[in-house]
Amino acid sequence: MKKHIGILTSGGDSPGLNAAIRGVGKAALNYYGMKLIGFRDGFRGMMENRVMRLDGGELSGILTHGGTILGTSRDKPHRMPIDGKMQDMTEVIVSNYHANHLDCLVCLGGGGTLKNALHLQEHGLNVITLPKTIDNDVAMTDITFGFDTALGIATDAIDRLHSTAHSHHRIIVVEIMGHRAGWLALGAGVAGGADVILIPEIPYEVERVAEAIRQRSLGGKPFSIVAVAEGAISLQDHQKRLEKAARKAHGIKKSPAEKKEPAEIRYADNTLELAKKLELLTGLEARVTILGHLQRGGIPSAADRLLATRLGTACAELIEQGHYGVMVAARGDGIEPVKLEDAAGKVKTVPPDHPWVASARRVGTSLGD
């Protein structure tokens, strides 16, 4: 009997999603003789049973398109806003899985999607995930699709900002995506020749950053490019965070002031404040460029199309073999199925001794420490 596959995209959009959908779909339909449907807008669409038939026509011509033809959302199966209240819709999703006679659900996404997929597996569904995110922070895989495209965009931005920084003798602070991991800022900073690179894994001291910029000025270079990950944090704020974690571990309750803070991670020294401090400490004019969602958009790079296609076709092969409950990880030129429970809830951060970090230091780039 033909196997029936469902596929969805979840979390933030990323270059290469359509290439991955196409890779899974064409291999499943044409090579293995399976049937394929897509769910619109992630787990919410699956909960609402909003189905999109995927055949040869729907998959044709999408390889080079950015975004996702299925749409996406950040809704979680067990915590979904319904009529203004958070509700557990897991059983509805499980029911729709069976109503569509699925043998497997393929989830394309990052760390959050991994945890959601594991949750559904624990409720009896056959699930496989493909690792996508421009942050490259999914554990247990060499690389995620979307990263290479975003790296090229961020590097191009730094290249372009060099000319205005040089012309106006300014500090240009470029904010690059990456809340928890600095792969994108580090890679783009090295490739674009940034003078300072600040990433979440290496807490920085503003005075050390300023000193690196002052030394450049004394050497006849009155301009600097600072590539900063949005999750970069000062040493002072890093120590405060460690103290909060220690208090929490010892059961010490939050103060009234701390309870008023929003739930999301907060960084006292955000990019705009960093630029102001550097102006005061160096006497140079500072300007901020926040790349934001530009890094996610546009045509995926050749490398991302190739990676997404490799992972997608390998996913179809694993389904044919009945190998479920895994993430299709990139390992060298091949793939490796990694158990969902081994990858979910983990973050791949930049090791302090990573070769990219060593290379940055050796060419004289300041990392603020």
Secondary structure, DSSP 8 states (H G I E B T S, - for coil): ---EEEEEE-SS--TTHHHHHHHHHHIIIIIS--EEEEETTHHHHHHTT-EEE--HHHHTT-TT--S-TT-----BTTBEEETTEEE--HHHHHHHHHHTT-SEEEEEESHHHHHHHHHHHTTT--EEEEEB-TT--BTTSS--BTHHHHHHHHHHHHHHHHHHHHHHT-EEEEEES-SS--HHHHHHHHHHT-SEEE-TTS-B-HHHHHHHHHHHHHTT---EEEEEETT--BHHHHHHHHHHHHHHHTT----HHHHTS-SS---SS-HHHHHHHHHHHH-S-EEEEE-GGGGG-SS--HHHHHHHHHHHHHHHHHHHTT--SEEEEEETTEEEEEEHHHHTT-B----TT-HHHHHHHHTT-B---
